Amino acid sequence: MDILGETNIDFLGKRRIAFVVSTILVLVGLVAVISIPLGRANLGTDFAGGVAIQFRFERPVEIDRVRKILGEKGFEDADLQQFAEATKLLVRVKRSGGDLRGISKGIGEVFTEAFPDNPYTIDMVTEVGPTVGRKLQKDALWAVGLSLFGILLYVAWRFELRFGVAAVLATFHDVLTVMGILYVINKEINLLIVTALLTLAGYSLTDTVVVFDRIRENVKKYAKDGLERIINRSINEVLRRTLVTSLTTLLVLVALLIMGGEVIHDFSFTLFVGVLVGTYSSIFVASPFLILWRGGRGKLIRE
């Protein structure tokens, strides 16, 4: 199905505007990343330490009433999340120290006292101490860093160094931009978000490599054309493929956002934003960087 037809858009002509926009987005992302070890970001219990308990009641409960009851019993900092079925409730309490097991027991006793005619069962309890939380923060940063290094090696081997650097910059741009957006809207940063960011890195790389592959083919085919014209032609040739891939991926993510439930909502939302950002960066960030390298001169591929 041909949704666009042949296009002849001057993408590189808009690269300066794109670079300004991307610079702002990346700076916001850097602020978000710096805020994580400083404890200023909205960190989940995975990173900040604390306890998460999932309760299942026999009958639905009102989340506002539960919040009021917990506040009266000394759990003002409890974060509540209700699932589609009003009988399920996730309670998270961030604590950097203290008796985490005592917190779980205390919340259970509050519910037993407050809802004597509505018994509950505990589906899950997760307790993370401050030392483990700091280690998880460090491991998450290492995971993202190593993935970017792996991307650099792979693309540099398959194409050449400047392609690899461009792919890493585009992926780095995507991860930081999504982190910045999550930071601005105060989304909780947890291990599920890190998983989404690593998934995004793989998706972004795939999209970028498709564009790079066409550029490499066209460098051989249109050797007499200027570099900017070759890159513009290549992006236009794969534009339909890029848009169809992104749209079909977004359809799946919309389905997960609507029907996937609260547990994977933040994961789905992060990927949804990431696919939009990744599509933009493969066109306006990765490819234009090839023009900047060596001032736009020199061969793009090894003969």
N, C-alpha and C positions, 0 to 999 in steps of 0.2 A: 504494500500500500504506500503510494507516494503522497506524503502529507505536505511537502514543501515545493517539490520541483527543484530545478536548478537555481542556485542562489549565487550572487556575486557581491557579497557584503565585504566592505573594507574593515575587517576586524582590527588589523594592526593600526589603522588610522585613528582608532579610538583607544590605543594602548595607554596614552598618557592619562586620560581620564580614569581608566581602569586601574592604573598603578596608584593614583591618588586615593581612590576608594579602597583598594586593597591595603594600602599602607595604614589607613585609619582603622580598618578592621583588624589588622595584625597587631597594631598597638593596643587596642582594647583586649585582644587575646593575650598579649604579654602581661598586661595588668592582671588578668585573671589567673595566669599561671603563677605569677609572683605572689598573688594573694593566697594561694593554696598553702604553701609551707608556713606562711605568716598567720594562718588561721582566720583570715578575713573573708574567705569565700564560704558559700553555703555547702559545707562538707557533710556527707552522709556519715552514718556510724562506721562505715568501712574505714574511713580515713580519720575521722575526729575521735573515734572511740565512743562506746556506749552500748546500748542494747536495743534490739528490735524484736518485738513479739507479735505474732499473728494469732488473733483470737477468732474462734468460730462460735457464735451464739446460736441457740436453738431458734430464737425469733429475732427479727430485725431490731436494731438499736438506733437511737438518734445520736448522730455524731456530736451535735452541739451540746446535748445533755452529758455525753461522756466527757467532753472537753471540760465542761463546768465542774463535774465531779472530780476529775483528776486534778484540776487547779485547786480545788478546796482541800485536797488531801496532800498537797505539796509537790505535785508533778506539773507545775505551770509550764515547764519547758518541753512537755511531751508533744510530739508531732503525730497527728492522727491522719490516717488514710483509710477511707472506706472503699470497699470493692463494689462491683456492680450489684452483687447480692448484698443487701444491707445487713446480712448476718455475719459478714466477715469484716474484721477490723484489724488494721496494722498500727501498732503503737511503737514509736521510736523515741528514745530518750538519749540525747547526746551527753555523755559524761567523760571527762578526761581522767577520772580516777574514782575511787570509792568501790563499794561492793556492788558490782553489776548484777550478781545473782540475787542480791537482796532487793534490787530495783524490780527485777522480774517478779519476785515473790510478792513484793509490796503492791504492785499494780494488780496482780491476780487477786490479792485479798480485797482490794478496793472494789473490784468488779463483783466478787462474791457477795460482799456486803451491800453494794448498790443495786444489784440485780438478783435478788434471792430466788425469784420465780422465772429467771431466764438463764439457765446454766450454760456454761461454755466449755469448750475444749481448746487446748493450745496446739495449733498446727506447726508452729515453728518458733524457735528462740535462737537469736544470733547475738552473741556477746563478743565485743571487740575491745580489748584494753588499749590504752594510749600508746604503748610500745609497739603493739601489732599494727595499730593505725598508722604510725609514722613509717613503719617498714613497708606497709602497703602503698603509701604515698611514694616512697622511694622506688619501689618495684614498678609502679605504674609509669613513672617518668622514664625508667630504664626501658620498659617495654616499648613505649612510644619512640624513644631515641634509637633503639636498636632496629626497629622496623624502618625508620627513615634511612638509617645507614645501609640496611639491606636493599632498600629501593635504589639508593645511589649506586651500589655495586652492580645490581642486576641491570639497570638501564645503561650504565656506563659500559658494561660488557656487551650488551646487545646492540647498542648504537655507538655512542662515544661519550666522553666525559661531560661535555656541555649539555647533552641530553639528560644525563643522569642528574646533574646539578639542577637543571630546570625542573625535572620531575620531583626532586626532593623539595625544592622551593615551593612548588605548587601544592604538594602534599602538606608541607609545613604550614603553608598559608591556610589550607582547608581546616586542619586540626585547630590552629590558633583562632581562626574566625569562628568556628563552631563553639569553642571554649568561651570566647568573648561574648557570643550571643547568649549562651547559657548563664554566664556570669551576670550579664545585664538584666536578664529576666528572673534572676535569682533561682535558677533550677539547682536542685541538690546534686552535687558531684559525688558519685559513688563508683564502685567497680563496674557496674553495668554500663555507666556512661563511658568509662575507659574502654570497655569491650566495643561499644558503638564507635568510638573514635578510631580504634584499630581496624574495625571493619570498614570504616570510611576511608582509611588510608589505602586499603586494598582496592576499593572501588575507584577512588580517585586515580590511582596508578593505572588501572586498566583503561580508563577513559583517556588518559593522557598518552599512553603508549599507542593507542589506535591512531591518534592524531600524528604522533611522531613517526609512526610507520608509513603513513601516507606522505609525510614530508620527505622522508628518505627516498621513497619511490619517485616522487616528483622532481627531486634534485637531479636524479639520473635522467628522467624523461624530458625535463625542461631546463637543461643545463645552462642555456643562454639567458634565461629570465633572471631577474634580480631576486635576491633572497626574500625580500618582503612580499613580492608578487607570488613566489612559490608557496610561502607559508599561508598567505591569504587563500590561494587556490586550494591548498590541502584542507584547510579548515572548512571551507565551503563544501568540498566534496564529501566530507564525513559528517557534515552538520546534521543531515537527516538521521543518520545512524545514531549519533550522539543523543539527539532529542528523543528518538523512539526508545532507546535504551533507558534514558532517564525517566521518561513518562511511564513506562511499564514498571520500573522499579518504584516510582512514587505511588502508583496504583496499589501495589502490594503494601507499602508503608501506610497509606491512608486506611486500608482495610485493617491493619494491625492497630492503628491509632483508634479506630472506631470500635472494633470488636475484640481487640487483643487483651483487654483488661488492664487494670491499674499496674500490675506487676511489671509489664514490659512497656508501659506507656512512655516513660522517659527515654528508654532505649529506642523506641520507634520514632519518637519526636526528634531525637538527636540525629538519627540516620536520615530522616526526612529533610531536615535543615542541611545536613551534610551533602546529600545528593544534589540539592540546588546549588550549594556553594561549589561542589566539585565540578559540576557541569560548567559553571561560570569560569572557574580557574583553568580548566583544560583549554579553554578558548582564549581567555584574556590575560592569563598569568604565565602558564607554562610555555606556550608557543612564542609570545612576544619576547620572552627572555632570550631566545636564540638570536634575536636581533641585537640585543645589548652586548652579548658575549663577543669580544674582539671588535666591538664597534660595528658589528654587522658584516664583517669581512671574513674571508677564509672559508674553507670547505666544511660542510656540515657532516660529511661521512668520510670514512677511510676508503680510499680506492682499493 
